[in-house]
């Protein structure tokens, strides 16, 4: 037993020595290489609906000079104006927006890895512990299902998370004015980015004993132009999607159990139990030494994110969980290396379990995203092709999934969920379910076509086309008198 222990000790010392010879940029470079190798094979092979809402905004700005979803209707259906403007820039130089968004997201993730290294390094562990903790954190982030799907699908999530954690790093390094810049850009990427600005103000008040007046002016200078534009264009700077999501909460699956499933089950499936002890150990051991300020700021950020997630009016979509989960991954990485240093066999068992979780989740994610992509292509994409070939110009098409439909056609889109069609909001209070809502919208507004997932019975509508897939058949229904 002593000989085996000696061999393990020698092996650990050799690993430490090898890591000590590497520069931080070499370690970050290896993580970026892993990111590229695991991301590239799937880019362009997964469709999500939500990003195409933003893409249509960019296309309409280029084509009509209007930052709108339906031309002539000033409605702010996208929650990510900054990302929409970035996509517009790509489109203005002739780049295909969906492909450009994938490349841009990959770049954001690569920069995020460098930022995470800086955050983990700020904890003050030994060099080898920092490198190993970062390596594990990077793998967890790269494999994470919600982050992977959002990045592959072209969502704003990589940019948003990058700006959040860049702000977190600036707060840790006491570069508050720079943090105000990145935090303000995060808020323009998604409204809940304001959480990190609140954290910045709170840290300055507690740590520096002063109010963040200068940082508030910086945030105002960055955000005010958009507020003025939005108010003059849409009548409000609050995205219509926020209003619609709040209104639909009573008939939406918003159970706490659903959120806990996304938070606790999806990252590593049932192998996630092996991450619980490193997470707790990482929190305690990182904060304990003289109340380590870096770890305390990270923990405060994670708690704020959890509080936001579990607000009663928060629908809790998968990608909302990424900031909190990435924070947890940082502490899991920190906890595991400290377990390996202080409780070696416990650390080895937890590490083996996490490794198995990474392998299982990586394979499961690959299969699930390819299935998701195939369902969209077999369903909604074919419905788009049918409508483009068969529907009269100027037709109105109703669907609960408006992204691919809106981007792939030039028709007027009626959105029964209210993101792009605020006129339907009065019907929310009279509908007991999503199905009842979509029926009520069709009955009142009489669109020429209705595109549905699995529902084919609409009064006064007949089935014009059906596109089965592995989940639900996509039906194109046509109004009988049209």
C-alpha positions in Angstrom: 0.0 0.0 0.0 2.8 2.4 0.9 4.6 1.6 -2.5 1.3 2.4 -4.3 0.9 5.6 -2.4 4.5 6.5 -3.2 3.9 5.9 -6.9 0.8 8.1 -6.8 2.7 10.8 -5.1 5.5 10.7 -7.6 2.9 10.8 -10.5 1.2 13.8 -8.9 4.5 15.6 -8.5 5.4 14.9 -12.1 2.0 16.3 -13.3 2.6 19.4 -11.1 6.0 19.9 -12.6 4.8 19.6 -16.1 2.0 22.1 -15.5 4.4 24.5 -13.9 6.4 24.6 -17.1 3.4 25.7 -19.2 2.4 29.4 -19.6 -1.2 30.4 -18.9 -1.7 31.1 -22.6 -0.6 27.5 -23.4 -3.1 26.2 -21.0 -5.8 28.5 -22.4 -4.8 27.5 -26.0 -5.3 23.8 -25.2 -8.8 24.6 -23.9 -9.6 26.6 -27.0 -8.4 23.7 -29.1 -10.7 21.4 -27.3 -13.5 23.9 -27.8 -12.9 24.1 -31.6 -12.6 20.3 -31.9 -15.9 19.7 -30.0 -17.9 22.6 -31.6 -16.9 22.7 -35.2 -18.5 19.3 -36.3 -21.9 20.5 -35.2 -22.0 24.1 -36.4 -24.5 24.5 -39.2 -26.1 21.2 -38.1 -28.6 22.4 -35.6 -31.5 24.7 -36.0 -33.1 26.7 -33.2 -36.1 28.9 -33.7 -35.3 31.8 -31.4 -32.1 33.1 -33.1 -34.0 33.6 -36.4 -36.2 36.2 -34.7 -33.1 38.3 -34.2 -31.8 37.4 -37.7 -35.1 38.7 -39.2 -34.6 42.0 -37.3 -31.2 42.3 -38.9 -32.5 41.5 -42.3 -35.4 44.0 -42.1 -33.0 46.7 -40.9 -30.8 46.1 -44.0 -33.8 45.7 -46.4 -36.2 48.4 -45.1 -34.2 50.5 -42.7 -36.5 49.3 -39.9 -35.4 47.4 -36.8 -38.7 45.4 -36.7 -40.0 41.9 -37.1 -42.9 42.7 -39.4 -42.2 45.6 -41.7 -44.3 48.6 -40.7 -45.0 47.3 -37.2 -42.7 48.9 -34.5 -42.6 46.1 -32.0 -39.4 45.1 -30.1 -39.8 41.3 -30.2 -36.1 40.6 -29.7 -34.6 40.8 -26.2 -31.1 41.2 -27.6 -30.7 44.5 -29.5 -26.9 44.5 -29.4 -26.7 41.0 -30.9 -29.2 42.1 -33.6 -27.0 45.1 -34.5 -23.9 42.9 -34.7 -25.7 40.5 -37.0 -26.7 43.5 -39.1 -23.0 44.4 -39.5 -22.3 40.9 -40.7 -25.1 41.1 -43.2 -24.1 44.5 -44.4 -20.8 43.1 -45.7 -22.4 40.2 -47.5 -21.9 37.5 -44.9 -24.8 35.0 -44.4 -26.1 35.9 -41.0 -26.7 32.4 -39.6 -23.2 31.2 -40.5 -21.6 34.5 -39.3 -23.4 34.1 -35.9 -21.8 30.6 -35.5 -18.3 31.9 -36.1 -18.9 34.9 -33.8 -20.2 32.6 -31.1 -17.2 30.4 -31.3 -14.9 33.4 -31.0 -16.9 34.6 -27.9 -16.5 31.2 -26.3 -12.8 31.2 -26.9 -12.4 34.7 -25.2 -14.7 33.5 -22.4 -12.2 30.7 -21.6 -9.4 33.2 -21.2 -11.7 35.3 -18.9 -12.5 32.2 -16.8 -8.8 31.4 -16.5 -8.3 34.9 -15.1 -11.2 34.5 -12.6 -9.9 31.1 -11.4 -6.4 32.4 -11.1 -7.6 35.2 -8.9 -8.5 32.7 -6.1 -4.8 32.4 -5.4 -4.2 28.7 -5.5 -0.9 27.0 -6.5 -0.2 27.2 -10.2 -0.9 23.5 -10.9 -4.2 23.8 -9.1 -5.2 26.8 -11.1 -4.4 25.1 -14.4 -6.2 21.8 -13.5 -9.2 23.7 -12.0 -9.4 25.7 -15.2 -9.1 22.7 -17.4 -12.0 20.9 -15.7 -14.1 24.1 -15.7 -13.4 24.6 -19.4 -14.5 21.0 -20.3 -17.6 21.4 -18.2 -18.5 24.6 -20.0 -17.8 23.2 -23.4 -19.9 20.1 -22.8 -22.8 21.8 -21.1 -26.0 21.1 -23.0 -27.7 24.5 -22.7 -24.5 26.4 -23.6 -23.7 24.0 -26.5 -27.2 24.2 -28.0 -27.3 28.0 -27.7 -23.9 28.4 -29.3 -24.5 25.8 -32.1 -27.9 27.3 -32.8 -26.7 30.9 -33.1 -28.2 32.5 -30.0 -26.7 35.5 -28.2 -25.8 33.4 -25.1 -22.0 33.1 -25.7 -21.8 36.9 -26.1 -24.0 37.5 -23.1 -22.0 35.1 -20.8 -18.7 36.5 -22.0 -19.8 40.0 -21.1 -21.1 38.9 -17.7 -17.9 37.1 -16.7 -15.7 39.8 -18.2 -17.5 42.2 -15.9 -17.0 39.8 -13.0 -13.3 39.7 -13.7 -13.1 43.5 -13.8 -14.9 43.7 -10.4 -12.5 41.2 -8.9 -9.6 43.2 -10.3 -11.1 46.5 -9.0 -11.4 47.9 -12.5 -14.8 49.2 -11.9 -15.1 51.6 -14.8 -14.2 48.8 -17.3 -16.7 46.6 -15.6 -19.4 49.3 -16.1 -18.6 49.2 -19.8 -18.9 45.4 -20.2 -21.8 45.2 -17.8 -23.7 47.8 -19.8 -23.0 45.9 -23.0 -24.3 42.8 -21.3 -27.5 44.6 -20.4 -27.9 45.6 -24.0 -27.4 42.0 -25.0 -30.1 40.8 -22.6 -32.1 42.8 -20.0 -31.1 40.5 -17.1 -27.5 41.7 -17.6 -28.4 44.5 -15.2 -27.7 41.9 -12.4 -24.0 42.3 -12.9 -24.2 46.1 -12.8 -26.1 45.7 -9.5 -23.3 43.4 -8.2 -20.7 46.0 -9.3 -22.5 48.8 -7.4 -22.9 46.5 -4.3 -19.2 45.4 -4.3 -18.0 49.0 -4.6 -20.2 50.0 -1.7 -19.1 47.2 0.6 -15.4 47.0 -0.5 -14.6 50.6 -1.3 -17.1 52.3 0.9 -18.3 54.6 -1.9 -21.1 54.9 -4.4 -20.6 54.0 -8.0 -21.4 57.4 -9.4 -18.8 57.4 -12.2 -19.7 53.9 -13.2 -23.4 54.8 -13.2 -22.6 57.7 -15.6 -20.7 55.3 -17.9 -23.6 52.9 -17.9 -26.0 55.7 -18.7 -23.8 57.0 -21.5 -23.8 53.5 -23.1 -27.4 52.6 -22.5 -29.2 55.9 -22.9 -28.9 56.2 -26.7 -30.6 52.8 -27.0 -33.3 53.8 -24.5 -34.0 57.0 -26.5 -34.1 55.1 -29.8 -36.3 52.4 -28.4 -38.7 54.8 -26.8 -39.1 56.9 -30.0 -39.4 53.8 -32.2 -41.4 51.3 -30.1 -42.9 53.5 -27.4 -41.0 51.6 -24.7 -37.5 50.4 -24.1 -38.8 47.2 -22.4 -38.8 44.3 -25.0 -42.2 43.1 -26.0 -41.0 39.6 -25.4 -40.6 40.5 -21.7 -44.2 41.7 -21.5 -45.5 38.7 -23.4 -43.6 36.2 -21.2 -44.9 37.8 -18.0 -48.4 37.7 -19.4 -48.2 34.0 -20.4 -46.8 32.7 -17.1 -50.2 31.6 -15.8 -50.6 29.1 -18.6 -46.9 28.2 -19.0 -45.0 25.3 -17.5 -43.1 27.3 -14.9 -42.9 24.8 -12.1 -39.9 25.0 -9.7 -39.4 21.3 -10.4 -38.8 22.0 -14.1 -36.2 24.6 -13.2 -34.5 22.2 -10.8 -34.4 19.5 -13.5 -32.6 21.9 -15.9 -30.2 23.1 -13.2 -29.4 19.8 -11.5 -30.0 17.1 -14.0 -29.1 18.3 -17.5 -25.4 19.3 -16.9 -24.1 15.9 -16.1 -27.3 13.8 -16.0 -27.2 11.4 -13.0 -23.4 11.6 -12.8 -23.9 15.1 -11.5 -24.0 13.7 -7.9 -20.2 13.4 -8.1 -20.0 17.2 -8.6 -21.9 18.0 -5.5 -19.0 17.5 -3.0 -16.4 19.4 -5.2 -18.9 22.2 -5.6 -19.5 22.5 -1.8 -15.8 22.0 -1.1 -14.8 24.6 -3.7 -17.1 27.2 -2.2 -16.0 26.6 1.4 -12.2 26.2 0.7 -12.1 29.2 -1.7 -14.0 31.6 0.5 -12.5 30.5 3.8 -8.9 32.0 3.6 -9.5 35.4 5.0 -12.8 35.6 3.2 -11.2 35.5 -0.2 -12.7 38.5 -2.0 -12.6 36.9 -5.5 -14.5 33.8 -4.3 -17.0 35.9 -2.4 -17.7 38.0 -5.5 -18.2 34.9 -7.6 -20.5 33.3 -5.0 -22.5 36.5 -4.8 -22.9 36.5 -8.6 -24.1 32.9 -8.6 -26.6 33.6 -5.8 -28.0 36.6 -7.8 -28.3 34.4 -10.8 -30.2 31.8 -8.9 -32.5 34.3 -7.4 -33.3 35.6 -10.9 -33.9 32.1 -12.2 -36.5 31.3 -9.5 -38.5 34.5 -9.7 -42.2 33.5 -10.2 -42.5 35.4 -13.4 -39.3 33.9 -15.0 -40.2 31.2 -17.5 -36.8 29.6 -17.0 -35.8 28.7 -20.6 -32.7 26.5 -20.8 -30.3 29.2 -21.8 -31.2 31.4 -18.8 -29.3 28.9 -16.6 -25.9 29.2 -18.3 -24.5 32.1 -16.1 -25.4 30.3 -12.9 -24.2 26.9 -14.2 -20.8 28.3 -15.4 -20.3 29.9 -12.0 -20.9 26.5 -10.4 -18.5 24.9 -12.8 -15.8 27.2 -11.7 -16.3 26.2 -8.1 -16.5 22.5 -9.0 -13.1 22.8 -10.7 -11.6 24.6 -7.7 -13.1 22.1 -5.3 -11.9 19.1 -7.1 -8.2 20.2 -7.2 -8.3 21.0 -3.5 -9.9 17.6 -2.8 -7.1 16.0 -4.8 -4.6 17.9 -2.7 -6.2 17.3 0.7 -8.6 14.2 0.3 -6.9 12.4 -2.6 -9.1 9.3 -2.8 -12.3 11.3 -2.4 -11.1 13.6 -5.2 -10.2 10.7 -7.4 -13.6 9.1 -7.0 -15.4 12.5 -7.7 -13.1 13.1 -10.6 -13.9 9.7 -12.1 -17.6 10.3 -11.7 -17.4 13.8 -13.3 -15.3 12.3 -16.2 -18.0 9.7 -16.8 -20.6 12.5 -16.7 -18.7 14.5 -19.2 -18.5 11.5 -21.6 -22.1 10.5 -21.2 -23.4 14.1 -21.5 -21.2 14.8 -24.5 -22.6 11.8 -26.3 -26.2 12.4 -25.2 -26.0 16.1 -26.2 -24.7 15.2 -29.7 -27.6 12.8 -30.2 -30.2 15.2 -28.8 -29.1 18.2 -30.8 -29.0 16.2 -34.1 -32.6 15.0 -33.3 -33.7 18.5 -32.6 -32.1 19.7 -35.9 -33.7 16.9 -37.9 -37.2 17.7 -36.4 -36.9 21.4 -37.4 -35.7 20.5 -40.9 -38.3 17.8 -41.4 -41.0 20.0 -40.0 -40.8 23.8 -40.0 -38.3 24.2 -42.8 -40.5 22.1 -45.1 -43.5 24.2 -44.0 -41.6 27.3 -44.9 -40.8 25.8 -48.4 -44.5 24.9 -48.9 -45.7 28.4 -47.9 -43.2 30.1 -50.2 -44.4 28.0 -53.1 -48.1 28.0 -52.4 -49.2 31.1 -50.4 -50.2 34.4 -52.0 -47.9 37.4 -51.4 -49.1 39.4 -48.4 -50.6 36.4 -46.6 -50.7 36.3 -42.8 -49.3 33.2 -41.2 -49.9 32.3 -37.5 -47.5 30.2 -35.5 -46.2 29.9 -32.0 -42.7 29.4 -33.4 -42.0 32.5 -35.5 -38.2 32.5 -35.9 -37.5 30.1 -38.8 -40.9 30.9 -40.3 -40.3 34.7 -40.2 -36.7 34.5 -41.5 -37.5 32.0 -44.3 -40.5 33.9 -45.6 -41.6 37.4 -46.3 -45.1 36.9 -45.0 -46.8 38.9 -42.2 -46.4 36.8 -39.1 -49.1 36.6 -36.4 -47.6 35.5 -33.1 -50.2 34.0 -30.6 -47.6 34.2 -27.8 -47.4 38.0 -28.2 -43.7 38.5 -28.7 -44.2 40.1 -32.1 -48.0 40.7 -32.0 -49.0 42.7 -28.9 -52.6 42.8 -30.2 -53.1 39.3 -29.0 -52.3 40.0 -25.3 -55.9 40.7 -24.3 -56.7 37.0 -25.1 -54.2 35.7 -22.5 -56.4 36.3 -19.6 -59.3 34.4 -21.2 -57.3 31.3 -22.2 -56.7 28.3 -19.9 -54.0 26.7 -22.0 -51.7 27.4 -24.9 -53.9 25.4 -27.2 -56.9 27.4 -26.2 -54.9 30.6 -26.7 -53.8 29.7 -30.2 -57.4 28.7 -31.2 -58.7 32.0 -29.8 -56.1 34.0 -31.7 -56.9 32.2 -35.0 -60.7 32.7 -34.4 -60.4 36.4 -33.7 -57.7 37.5 -36.3 -58.5 35.0 -39.1 -54.9 34.5 -40.5 -54.7 33.0 -43.9 -52.6 30.1 -42.6 -51.8 28.5 -39.3 -48.7 26.4 -38.7 -49.0 24.1 -35.7 -47.1 21.3 -34.0 -49.3 18.3 -33.6 -52.6 20.2 -33.6 -54.7 19.9 -36.8 -58.3 20.8 -35.5 -59.0 24.5 -36.0 -62.5 25.6 -36.8 -62.8 27.1 -40.4 -59.4 25.7 -41.3 -58.4 22.7 -43.4 -55.1 20.8 -43.6 -53.1 22.1 -46.5 -49.9 20.1 -45.8 -48.5 17.8 -43.1 -44.8 17.2 -42.4 -44.2 14.4 -39.9 -41.0 14.2 -37.9 -39.7 12.2 -34.9 -41.5 14.4 -32.4 -44.8 16.0 -33.7 -46.2 16.4 -37.1 -46.0 20.0 -38.4 -49.4 21.0 -40.0 -50.0 23.8 -42.4 -53.6 24.8 -42.1 -55.3 27.0 -44.6 -58.5 29.1 -44.0 -61.3 27.5 -45.9 -62.5 30.7 -47.5 -59.0 32.0 -48.5 
